[in-house]
Amino acid sequence: MTGKQLCITALLLSFMAGAPSFAEQSEGTFAIGYAKPDGDFGRYAGTALLLSIRGNAHLTDGSPFTAWLGFQFMQFKNEDQGVPYEHAGFHVDATLNTKEQAYVLMLGGQFGSGSRKVFFRPRIAGGLGAYLFMADRSLKIRTSSGEDEEVDSKTDDARIRFGAHTSLGADFFFTPKWGLGLEIFYDYVWNLRQALGDTNEKLTVRYGGVALCVVLPIQ
């Protein structure tokens, strides 16, 4: 198993391990949206596809305060570029694939109504997160049989950074069994490396975005 797969597996197991401890009024939230960079930085700076899963546990019955644990994925770049390549003494066309992405484990709190019997339920949340940023490159050529063959691959970057997450949103419960949500969020990530090699340029980067959610009771 590669280092990348081990890190992703550890994040998923951490999320699953916390699920049994949720209170009786617990909920699961699944979201899809986008994260857009705010500021002038070069790496992990594309508009990202965002997918997330979050578990909420009300501290006591009817309490407006909620603890939550979440896992989030952001795909900043998945780009193919044609480049020249020398193979077996011949110059051939090759395809360079570049990926920039992040896997995030978050823990935080939320303030808002815990009732699913009301149609409109506003909420505000905040938390801290561990962000695993990864940048990979893969070079492929087209063989004489017409198949793509990978001739080189490299992980340019794989490091964990810490940050803060805030969000403002609302849920709309059409029945007590499920609801739809909309949220806007803003993330700060500290000391994100911006250059390759020995250069130590690091910045505090910011991302703002919007996500659509589906909210379901866990029990």
Backbone torsions as a table, in degrees:
resi	resn	phi	psi	omega
1	MET	NA	132.8	-178.3
2	THR	-74.0	164.4	177.8
3	GLY	-60.3	-38.1	179.3
4	LYS	-62.5	-45.0	-179.6
5	GLN	-65.8	-35.9	178.7
6	LEU	-64.7	-42.0	-179.9
7	CYS	-64.4	-44.5	-179.5
8	ILE	-64.7	-41.9	179.3
9	THR	-62.4	-40.5	179.8
10	ALA	-63.6	-40.0	178.8
11	LEU	-64.8	-43.4	-179.8
12	LEU	-65.5	-41.2	179.4
13	LEU	-65.7	-35.3	177.3
14	SER	-62.8	-42.2	178.6
15	PHE	-64.3	-45.4	-177.7
16	MET	-66.4	-34.1	-178.9
17	ALA	-66.2	-30.2	-179.3
18	GLY	-81.1	-17.6	-173.7
19	ALA	-61.9	-42.8	-177.4
20	PRO	-64.4	-19.7	-176.9
21	SER	-84.5	-2.4	-178.8
22	PHE	-66.0	148.4	-178.7
23	ALA	-70.3	175.0	-175.1
24	GLU	-63.4	-33.4	-179.0
25	GLN	-91.9	37.9	-176.1
26	SER	-80.6	155.9	-178.4
27	GLU	-137.8	154.4	172.1
28	GLY	-114.9	138.5	179.7
29	THR	-123.0	127.1	176.6
30	PHE	-114.4	131.8	-172.6
31	ALA	-135.9	149.3	171.9
32	ILE	-136.0	138.4	-178.1
33	GLY	-172.2	-150.0	178.7
34	TYR	-142.6	155.0	175.4
35	ALA	-124.5	125.7	-176.9
36	LYS	-113.7	133.2	-179.3
37	PRO	-66.9	143.9	177.0
38	ASP	-120.8	104.7	-177.9
39	GLY	127.4	179.0	-175.6
40	ASP	-106.2	95.6	174.2
41	PHE	-145.2	158.6	-167.7
42	GLY	-101.7	-37.4	-177.4
43	ARG	-96.4	146.4	-178.0
44	TYR	54.2	43.0	-172.2
45	ALA	-114.4	5.6	176.5
46	GLY	-81.2	159.6	172.4
47	THR	-67.2	121.9	-168.1
48	ALA	-100.8	140.5	163.8
49	LEU	-71.4	134.3	-177.6
50	LEU	-122.6	131.3	173.6
51	LEU	-128.8	137.3	-179.6
52	SER	-148.6	156.6	173.6
53	ILE	-135.2	137.0	-173.8
54	ARG	-142.8	140.9	174.5
55	GLY	-113.2	129.6	179.8
56	ASN	-111.3	137.3	176.8
57	ALA	-129.2	118.7	176.6
58	HIS	-71.4	133.1	-173.3
59	LEU	-66.0	-38.0	173.3
60	THR	-141.7	164.0	178.3
61	ASP	-58.2	126.6	177.9
62	GLY	78.8	1.1	-177.9
63	SER	-73.1	139.3	175.8
64	PRO	-78.7	-7.5	-178.9
65	PHE	-95.2	132.7	-175.1
66	THR	-132.0	136.9	170.1
67	ALA	-96.1	142.6	-179.8
68	TRP	-138.7	151.9	177.2
69	LEU	-130.9	130.9	-174.7
70	GLY	-140.9	155.7	174.2
71	PHE	-124.4	134.9	-173.7
72	GLN	-136.0	143.8	176.8
73	PHE	-124.1	134.6	176.7
74	MET	-128.9	124.6	178.0
75	GLN	-104.9	102.2	-177.6
76	PHE	-81.4	-36.8	-175.9
77	LYS	-150.1	138.0	169.8
78	ASN	-147.1	85.6	-165.1
79	GLU	-121.0	134.0	174.6
80	ASP	-105.4	136.7	-179.2
81	GLN	-138.8	131.9	176.9
82	GLY	-75.9	129.4	-179.3
83	VAL	-137.2	153.2	175.4
84	PRO	-76.0	150.9	-178.8
85	TYR	-153.7	138.8	178.1
86	GLU	-98.0	122.5	-176.3
87	HIS	-135.4	121.9	179.1
88	ALA	54.4	38.7	178.2
89	GLY	81.6	1.8	-180.0
90	PHE	-117.4	147.8	174.0
91	HIS	-88.9	120.8	-177.6
92	VAL	-126.3	162.3	174.8
93	ASP	-82.6	137.5	179.6
94	ALA	-129.8	162.5	178.7
95	THR	-118.1	121.7	177.3
96	LEU	-100.0	118.6	177.4
97	ASN	-102.0	127.2	179.1
98	THR	-118.0	129.6	178.3
99	LYS	-124.5	138.5	171.1
100	GLU	-131.8	124.5	-175.3
101	GLN	-151.6	168.5	179.1
102	ALA	-143.0	142.6	173.9
103	TYR	-117.2	130.0	-170.0
104	VAL	-128.0	132.4	171.2
105	LEU	-111.4	123.7	-173.4
106	MET	-125.3	150.2	175.2
107	LEU	-139.6	133.5	-177.5
108	GLY	-165.8	-164.2	179.8
109	GLY	-132.0	160.1	-178.2
110	GLN	-139.6	144.7	175.3
111	PHE	-119.3	125.2	179.9
112	GLY	168.8	166.0	-178.7
113	SER	-58.6	141.8	176.5
114	GLY	-96.6	1.0	-175.8
115	SER	-86.5	135.4	173.5
116	ARG	-98.5	9.8	179.9
117	LYS	-91.4	-4.9	176.5
118	VAL	-103.5	148.9	-178.0
119	PHE	-73.6	-43.7	-174.4
120	PHE	-109.8	123.5	-175.9
121	ARG	-134.6	92.8	178.8
122	PRO	-72.7	158.3	-178.9
123	ARG	-156.4	155.4	174.0
124	ILE	-135.6	139.3	-173.5
125	ALA	-142.3	159.4	175.7
126	GLY	-156.3	157.7	179.6
127	GLY	-174.3	-179.1	178.1
128	LEU	-116.2	151.3	-177.2
129	GLY	-141.9	153.4	170.1
130	ALA	-104.3	118.0	-173.7
131	TYR	-106.7	115.8	174.8
132	LEU	-94.4	104.3	179.1
133	PHE	-92.4	136.4	-178.6
134	MET	-138.3	136.9	175.0
135	ALA	-128.3	124.2	-177.2
136	ASP	-125.5	148.6	173.1
137	ARG	-127.2	141.4	178.4
138	SER	-139.1	130.2	-179.1
139	LEU	-112.4	126.1	-179.6
140	LYS	-127.1	147.4	173.5
141	ILE	-122.0	159.0	177.3
142	ARG	-92.6	119.3	-178.4
143	THR	-79.1	171.3	-179.4
144	SER	-64.2	-22.0	178.6
145	SER	-83.9	-1.3	178.3
146	GLY	88.6	7.3	-180.0
147	GLU	-100.7	151.9	176.3
148	ASP	-83.9	130.8	179.6
149	GLU	-120.0	127.3	178.3
150	GLU	-79.4	122.9	-178.4
151	VAL	-108.3	-13.6	179.0
152	ASP	-161.3	142.5	174.1
153	SER	-148.5	148.2	-175.4
154	LYS	-154.6	139.9	170.6
155	THR	-95.5	108.8	-178.5
156	ASP	-75.1	-29.0	-173.0
157	ASP	-155.1	137.1	174.7
158	ALA	-157.1	97.9	-175.5
159	ARG	-149.6	151.6	179.8
160	ILE	-98.8	131.3	175.0
161	ARG	-126.5	158.5	-177.2
162	PHE	-111.6	148.9	-176.6
163	GLY	-156.3	-178.5	-179.6
164	ALA	-125.2	145.7	-177.0
165	HIS	-126.0	133.5	172.3
166	THR	-130.3	148.6	179.3
167	SER	-150.5	153.1	175.8
168	LEU	-133.5	128.5	-175.7
169	GLY	-159.6	-172.9	179.0
170	ALA	-153.0	146.6	175.1
171	ASP	-111.1	146.9	179.6
172	PHE	-124.8	109.1	-174.6
173	PHE	-97.8	108.4	177.4
174	PHE	-77.4	-29.0	170.1
175	THR	-143.1	162.7	177.1
176	PRO	-65.3	-10.3	-175.6
177	LYS	-89.7	-17.6	178.1
178	TRP	-164.3	158.7	178.6
179	GLY	-150.6	164.0	174.5
180	LEU	-110.5	146.6	-178.1
181	GLY	-133.6	158.6	174.8
182	LEU	-136.0	131.7	179.4
183	GLU	-141.9	148.3	170.2
184	ILE	-111.7	145.2	-175.1
185	PHE	-141.2	163.6	179.1
186	TYR	-145.0	128.5	-178.8
187	ASP	-119.0	140.3	169.1
188	TYR	-112.7	132.9	175.6
189	VAL	-126.9	128.0	-174.1
190	TRP	-94.5	142.5	169.6
191	ASN	59.3	46.2	177.3
192	LEU	-83.6	124.7	-177.2
193	ARG	-67.7	136.8	-174.5
194	GLN	-114.5	-4.9	-176.5
195	ALA	-137.2	157.6	178.2
196	LEU	-88.9	172.9	175.2
197	GLY	72.6	-143.1	-174.8
198	ASP	-89.3	-3.1	-178.7
199	THR	-70.4	133.2	-174.4
200	ASN	-109.0	35.2	179.0
201	GLU	-69.7	122.8	-179.7
202	LYS	-133.1	142.6	-177.9
203	LEU	-133.7	154.9	165.4
204	THR	-86.0	117.5	-175.4
205	VAL	-106.7	155.6	-176.2
206	ARG	-131.8	142.5	177.8
207	TYR	-133.1	133.4	172.4
208	GLY	-119.0	151.4	-178.0
209	GLY	-168.6	-179.0	-178.7
210	VAL	-133.9	143.8	178.6
211	ALA	-140.3	143.9	170.8
212	LEU	-98.3	139.2	-171.8
213	CYS	-127.1	153.1	166.3
214	VAL	-118.3	126.7	-176.3
215	VAL	-113.1	126.6	-178.7
216	LEU	-132.4	141.1	172.6
217	PRO	-66.4	140.5	-178.7
218	ILE	-80.1	-41.4	-177.5
219	GLN	-78.4	NA	NA
